[in-house]
């Protein structure tokens, strides 16, 4: 996820808009968890393209990943530990809150 250039997967942030404004991962697209059922059919058209979802600590993204799989998305990953773990383990420049 750290290399530059286009991604073979979609990176979806399922936090709320104010959290997304505070900090986000490069290439992330915001689809808050509570809007996922309405937005996914229009925004995530390719059921076969891999999707990585994340949130603050991994709980909301776990629910998002389960829901996406249940409606037919083939390859869905939850970023374990969320953006908080990313800040701790990968890139300390990502602000914590």
NORJO-V884363 format. One record per pair of residues at least 4 apart in sequence whose ideal C-beta (glycine too) atoms are under 8 Angstrom apart, sorted by the first residue. I is the first residue (numbers start at 0). J is the second residue. Records with the same first field share a line. If there is no record, write none. Layout:
I->J / J
//
This chain:
0->6 / 10 / 24 / 25 / 26 / 51
1->89 / 90
6->10 / 26
7->48 / 49
8->48 / 49 / 50 / 51 / 74 / 76
9->28 / 43 / 48 / 49 / 50 / 51
10->24 / 26 / 27 / 28 / 51 / 53
11->27 / 28 / 29 / 30 / 43 / 50 / 51 / 52 / 53 / 63
12->19 / 23 / 24 / 27 / 28 / 29 / 30 / 52 / 53 / 54 / 82
13->30 / 31 / 32 / 35 / 52 / 53 / 54 / 59 / 60 / 63
14->18 / 19 / 29 / 31 / 32 / 54 / 55 / 59 / 82
15->19 / 31
16->20 / 29 / 31
17->21
18->22 / 55 / 96
19->23 / 27 / 29
21->94 / 96
22->82 / 86 / 93 / 94 / 95 / 96
23->27 / 29 / 82
24->53 / 82 / 85 / 93
27->53
28->42
30->34 / 35 / 38 / 39 / 42 / 43
31->35
32->54 / 59 / 60 / 62 / 63
34->38
35->39 / 63 / 66 / 67
36->66
37->41
38->42 / 43
39->43 / 67 / 70
40->44
43->48 / 50 / 67 / 72
46->71 / 72 / 73
47->73 / 74
48->74
49->74 / 75 / 76
50->64 / 67 / 72 / 74 / 75 / 76
51->75 / 76 / 77 / 78
52->60 / 63 / 64 / 67 / 75 / 76 / 77 / 78
53->57 / 60 / 77 / 78 / 81 / 82 / 85
54->58 / 59 / 60 / 63 / 81 / 82
55->59 / 81 / 82 / 83 / 96
56->80 / 81 / 83 / 84
57->61 / 77 / 78 / 79 / 80 / 81 / 84
58->62 / 81
59->63
60->64 / 77 / 78 / 81
61->65 / 77
62->66
63->67 / 77
64->68 / 75 / 76 / 77
65->69
66->70
67->72 / 75
68->72 / 75
78->82 / 84 / 85
79->84
80->84 / 85 / 87 / 88
81->85
82->86 / 93
83->87 / 95
84->88
85->89 / 90 / 93
86->90 / 91 / 93 / 94 / 95
87->91 / 95
89->93
//
